[in-house]
Amino acid sequence: MPTDNFWYGTRLTERGNVFTADGYHTFLCIEPMRLFAERMEIPNVEWILLGGYGKLKRSWIESVMERKGNIPVFMIGSKLFKDVWRAPLIQEYPPLLYRPAEKTLPHCSECKYCYSVRQGKRGLWRACRHYKIVRQDKDSGGRHIPGRYAAVSPQWCPKRPETNWRFTKRV
């Protein structure tokens, strides 16, 4: 059985068979719409893409919208489609394509524990003075932050959202 990140689609340009099968994630791209307009039955797919190629009428779009049932529809944002639809385009996705928002990584340059010293033409030298870092190396003024991490915190940063291997307690 295929994994969730494989989708199989059929672009409907003329009358013909649409690929649908149990166990596969399928979508249907209807473009141009004149062939599909009010005659064809909507097959059992998980997603419908409506294109704005060729001649287009609002009644054709409304016909598909009435017959789609619970299938999410994505209207491709062409100028012709926007002119005919005259409303905000519907751009829905199947539930499998929604992903949780990723947690943003902290930036060292914005962190209150980041200590910077200008080093002439070389630029800035940065060190992390987070209490968990200084506790490990008591003789230093903090841990050096390499230049590539000026925008995004390094792997060992205790403020990173993921579990940090260095600061987790072993059971």
TORKOL-4160 file (C-alpha; in steps of 0.2 Angstrom, whole numbers, padded with zeros to 4 digits, m for minus):
171
<pt num="1" X="0000" Y="0000" Z="0000"/>
<pt num="2" X="0007" Y="0017" Z="m0005"/>
<pt num="3" X="0012" Y="0030" Z="0008"/>
<pt num="4" X="0003" Y="0046" Z="0012"/>
<pt num="5" X="0014" Y="0057" Z="0003"/>
<pt num="6" X="0010" Y="0049" Z="m0014"/>
<pt num="7" X="m0004" Y="0057" Z="m0024"/>
<pt num="8" X="m0010" Y="0051" Z="m0041"/>
<pt num="9" X="m0020" Y="0063" Z="m0052"/>
<pt num="10" X="m0029" Y="0063" Z="m0068"/>
<pt num="11" X="m0030" Y="0079" Z="m0079"/>
<pt num="12" X="m0047" Y="0079" Z="m0087"/>
<pt num="13" X="m0045" Y="0086" Z="m0104"/>
<pt num="14" X="m0057" Y="0076" Z="m0114"/>
<pt num="15" X="m0070" Y="0062" Z="m0110"/>
<pt num="16" X="m0061" Y="0047" Z="m0104"/>
<pt num="17" X="m0057" Y="0037" Z="m0088"/>
<pt num="18" X="m0052" Y="0044" Z="m0072"/>
<pt num="19" X="m0039" Y="0035" Z="m0062"/>
<pt num="20" X="m0047" Y="0030" Z="m0045"/>
<pt num="21" X="m0042" Y="0015" Z="m0034"/>
<pt num="22" X="m0044" Y="0010" Z="m0016"/>
<pt num="23" X="m0029" Y="0012" Z="m0006"/>
<pt num="24" X="m0022" Y="0027" Z="m0017"/>
<pt num="25" X="m0024" Y="0045" Z="m0014"/>
<pt num="26" X="m0031" Y="0052" Z="m0030"/>
<pt num="27" X="m0036" Y="0069" Z="m0037"/>
<pt num="28" X="m0044" Y="0076" Z="m0052"/>
<pt num="29" X="m0039" Y="0091" Z="m0062"/>
<pt num="30" X="m0053" Y="0098" Z="m0072"/>
<pt num="31" X="m0046" Y="0109" Z="m0086"/>
<pt num="32" X="m0053" Y="0114" Z="m0098"/>
<pt num="33" X="m0070" Y="0114" Z="m0089"/>
<pt num="34" X="m0082" Y="0114" Z="m0105"/>
<pt num="35" X="m0081" Y="0095" Z="m0107"/>
<pt num="36" X="m0084" Y="0092" Z="m0089"/>
<pt num="37" X="m0096" Y="0106" Z="m0086"/>
<pt num="38" X="m0113" Y="0098" Z="m0082"/>
<pt num="39" X="m0113" Y="0081" Z="m0090"/>
<pt num="40" X="m0100" Y="0070" Z="m0081"/>
<pt num="41" X="m0102" Y="0062" Z="m0064"/>
<pt num="42" X="m0089" Y="0067" Z="m0052"/>
<pt num="43" X="m0078" Y="0051" Z="m0048"/>
<pt num="44" X="m0073" Y="0045" Z="m0031"/>
<pt num="45" X="m0057" Y="0056" Z="m0028"/>
<pt num="46" X="m0050" Y="0065" Z="m0013"/>
<pt num="47" X="m0047" Y="0082" Z="m0021"/>
<pt num="48" X="m0053" Y="0092" Z="m0036"/>
<pt num="49" X="m0042" Y="0105" Z="m0044"/>
<pt num="50" X="m0052" Y="0117" Z="m0055"/>
<pt num="51" X="m0042" Y="0126" Z="m0069"/>
<pt num="52" X="m0045" Y="0142" Z="m0078"/>
<pt num="53" X="m0038" Y="0136" Z="m0095"/>
<pt num="54" X="m0049" Y="0139" Z="m0111"/>
<pt num="55" X="m0067" Y="0145" Z="m0111"/>
<pt num="56" X="m0075" Y="0147" Z="m0094"/>
<pt num="57" X="m0092" Y="0150" Z="m0088"/>
<pt num="58" X="m0098" Y="0153" Z="m0070"/>
<pt num="59" X="m0112" Y="0141" Z="m0072"/>
<pt num="60" X="m0100" Y="0127" Z="m0075"/>
<pt num="61" X="m0090" Y="0131" Z="m0059"/>
<pt num="62" X="m0106" Y="0132" Z="m0049"/>
<pt num="63" X="m0112" Y="0115" Z="m0057"/>
<pt num="64" X="m0096" Y="0107" Z="m0051"/>
<pt num="65" X="m0097" Y="0115" Z="m0034"/>
<pt num="66" X="m0115" Y="0108" Z="m0032"/>
<pt num="67" X="m0110" Y="0090" Z="m0037"/>
<pt num="68" X="m0094" Y="0089" Z="m0027"/>
<pt num="69" X="m0101" Y="0084" Z="m0010"/>
<pt num="70" X="m0088" Y="0084" Z="0003"/>
<pt num="71" X="m0073" Y="0084" Z="m0008"/>
<pt num="72" X="m0061" Y="0098" Z="m0006"/>
<pt num="73" X="m0059" Y="0110" Z="m0021"/>
<pt num="74" X="m0044" Y="0120" Z="m0026"/>
<pt num="75" X="m0047" Y="0134" Z="m0038"/>
<pt num="76" X="m0031" Y="0138" Z="m0048"/>
<pt num="77" X="m0029" Y="0157" Z="m0048"/>
<pt num="78" X="m0028" Y="0162" Z="m0066"/>
<pt num="79" X="m0034" Y="0179" Z="m0071"/>
<pt num="80" X="m0048" Y="0172" Z="m0082"/>
<pt num="81" X="m0054" Y="0161" Z="m0067"/>
<pt num="82" X="m0054" Y="0176" Z="m0055"/>
<pt num="83" X="m0064" Y="0187" Z="m0068"/>
<pt num="84" X="m0077" Y="0174" Z="m0070"/>
<pt num="85" X="m0079" Y="0168" Z="m0052"/>
<pt num="86" X="m0079" Y="0186" Z="m0045"/>
<pt num="87" X="m0077" Y="0181" Z="m0027"/>
<pt num="88" X="m0062" Y="0175" Z="m0017"/>
<pt num="89" X="m0056" Y="0159" Z="m0024"/>
<pt num="90" X="m0059" Y="0143" Z="m0014"/>
<pt num="91" X="m0043" Y="0134" Z="m0010"/>
<pt num="92" X="m0046" Y="0119" Z="0000"/>
<pt num="93" X="m0034" Y="0105" Z="0004"/>
<pt num="94" X="m0037" Y="0087" Z="0009"/>
<pt num="95" X="m0034" Y="0083" Z="0027"/>
<pt num="96" X="m0019" Y="0073" Z="0023"/>
<pt num="97" X="m0010" Y="0089" Z="0016"/>
<pt num="98" X="m0012" Y="0099" Z="0031"/>
<pt num="99" X="0003" Y="0100" Z="0042"/>
<pt num="100" X="0005" Y="0107" Z="0059"/>
<pt num="101" X="0014" Y="0123" Z="0060"/>
<pt num="102" X="0033" Y="0121" Z="0064"/>
<pt num="103" X="0040" Y="0129" Z="0079"/>
<pt num="104" X="0052" Y="0143" Z="0074"/>
<pt num="105" X="0070" Y="0142" Z="0080"/>
<pt num="106" X="0076" Y="0156" Z="0091"/>
<pt num="107" X="0089" Y="0168" Z="0084"/>
<pt num="108" X="0105" Y="0170" Z="0094"/>
<pt num="109" X="0106" Y="0189" Z="0090"/>
<pt num="110" X="0089" Y="0192" Z="0098"/>
<pt num="111" X="0092" Y="0181" Z="0113"/>
<pt num="112" X="0095" Y="0190" Z="0130"/>
<pt num="113" X="0109" Y="0177" Z="0134"/>
<pt num="114" X="0119" Y="0181" Z="0118"/>
<pt num="115" X="0135" Y="0192" Z="0122"/>
<pt num="116" X="0143" Y="0201" Z="0107"/>
<pt num="117" X="0160" Y="0209" Z="0105"/>
<pt num="118" X="0165" Y="0218" Z="0090"/>
<pt num="119" X="0182" Y="0211" Z="0083"/>
<pt num="120" X="0187" Y="0225" Z="0070"/>
<pt num="121" X="0184" Y="0220" Z="0052"/>
<pt num="122" X="0180" Y="0202" Z="0057"/>
<pt num="123" X="0163" Y="0207" Z="0063"/>
<pt num="124" X="0155" Y="0201" Z="0079"/>
<pt num="125" X="0161" Y="0187" Z="0091"/>
<pt num="126" X="0146" Y="0180" Z="0100"/>
<pt num="127" X="0145" Y="0169" Z="0115"/>
<pt num="128" X="0130" Y="0161" Z="0124"/>
<pt num="129" X="0129" Y="0165" Z="0142"/>
<pt num="130" X="0113" Y="0154" Z="0146"/>
<pt num="131" X="0114" Y="0147" Z="0164"/>
<pt num="132" X="0114" Y="0129" Z="0158"/>
<pt num="133" X="0129" Y="0133" Z="0146"/>
<pt num="134" X="0139" Y="0143" Z="0159"/>
<pt num="135" X="0136" Y="0130" Z="0172"/>
<pt num="136" X="0145" Y="0116" Z="0162"/>
<pt num="137" X="0161" Y="0127" Z="0159"/>
<pt num="138" X="0163" Y="0138" Z="0174"/>
<pt num="139" X="0179" Y="0146" Z="0169"/>
<pt num="140" X="0173" Y="0153" Z="0152"/>
<pt num="141" X="0162" Y="0168" Z="0149"/>
<pt num="142" X="0150" Y="0157" Z="0139"/>
<pt num="143" X="0151" Y="0146" Z="0124"/>
<pt num="144" X="0156" Y="0153" Z="0107"/>
<pt num="145" X="0143" Y="0154" Z="0094"/>
<pt num="146" X="0149" Y="0151" Z="0077"/>
<pt num="147" X="0145" Y="0164" Z="0064"/>
<pt num="148" X="0133" Y="0153" Z="0054"/>
<pt num="149" X="0122" Y="0152" Z="0069"/>
<pt num="150" X="0120" Y="0171" Z="0070"/>
<pt num="151" X="0103" Y="0170" Z="0062"/>
<pt num="152" X="0097" Y="0153" Z="0069"/>
<pt num="153" X="0102" Y="0145" Z="0086"/>
<pt num="154" X="0115" Y="0131" Z="0086"/>
<pt num="155" X="0110" Y="0113" Z="0090"/>
<pt num="156" X="0116" Y="0114" Z="0108"/>
<pt num="157" X="0105" Y="0129" Z="0112"/>
<pt num="158" X="0094" Y="0126" Z="0127"/>
<pt num="159" X="0081" Y="0137" Z="0120"/>
<pt num="160" X="0078" Y="0126" Z="0105"/>
<pt num="161" X="0060" Y="0119" Z="0105"/>
<pt num="162" X="0065" Y="0101" Z="0102"/>
<pt num="163" X="0072" Y="0090" Z="0116"/>
<pt num="164" X="0090" Y="0093" Z="0118"/>
<pt num="165" X="0101" Y="0078" Z="0120"/>
<pt num="166" X="0114" Y="0088" Z="0130"/>
<pt num="167" X="0102" Y="0093" Z="0144"/>
<pt num="168" X="0091" Y="0078" Z="0146"/>
<pt num="169" X="0093" Y="0068" Z="0161"/>
<pt num="170" X="0097" Y="0050" Z="0159"/>
<pt num="171" X="0086" Y="0037" Z="0168"/>
